[in-house]
Amino acid sequence: MDNAALADLSGVLEKRFGRKLNLQVTLQPELIGGVRVVVGDEVLDTSIKARLEQMKVALTA
């Protein structure tokens, strides 16, 4: 992600969580794509890996 995309993401996340955030970016190739955000004990996972897992659960249910 470039700096402009990080700034946009930071603004959206600060609105969502209602507080000032200090972003730390870590690349995790196993996520395939997307972002996984951890704020305290809350996790917002919009990665492709998470979506594939959701589809797998829905198809095998």
C-alpha positions in Angstrom: 0.0 0.0 0.0 1.2 3.5 -0.7 1.1 6.4 1.7 -2.1 7.9 0.3 -4.0 4.6 0.7 -2.7 4.2 4.2 -3.8 7.7 5.1 -7.3 7.0 3.7 -7.5 3.7 5.6 -6.3 5.4 8.8 -9.1 7.9 8.5 -11.8 5.3 7.9 -10.5 3.1 10.8 -10.3 6.1 13.2 -14.0 6.9 12.4 -15.0 3.2 12.8 -13.2 2.8 16.2 -13.8 6.3 17.5 -10.2 7.0 18.5 -6.8 8.0 17.2 -4.8 5.0 15.9 -1.1 4.4 15.4 -0.8 2.2 12.3 1.8 -0.6 12.1 1.9 -2.3 8.8 3.1 -5.9 8.5 3.0 -7.8 5.3 1.5 -11.3 5.6 1.6 -13.2 2.2 -0.7 -15.9 3.6 -3.6 -13.4 3.6 -3.4 -13.4 -0.3 -4.8 -9.9 -0.4 -6.9 -7.4 1.5 -6.3 -6.2 5.1 -6.6 -7.5 8.6 -6.9 -4.9 11.3 -6.4 -5.6 15.0 -7.4 -2.8 17.5 -7.2 -4.0 21.1 -9.3 -7.2 21.2 -11.3 -6.3 18.0 -10.3 -7.9 14.7 -11.6 -6.6 11.3 -10.5 -9.1 8.7 -11.2 -8.3 5.0 -8.5 -10.5 3.6 -9.1 -12.9 0.7 -8.1 -15.8 2.9 -10.9 -14.9 5.4 -13.4 -14.7 2.6 -12.4 -18.0 1.2 -12.7 -19.6 4.6 -16.3 -18.1 4.9 -17.2 -19.5 1.5 -15.8 -22.9 2.5 -17.9 -23.0 5.7 -21.0 -21.9 3.8 -20.5 -24.5 1.1 -19.9 -27.4 3.5 -22.7 -26.5 5.9 
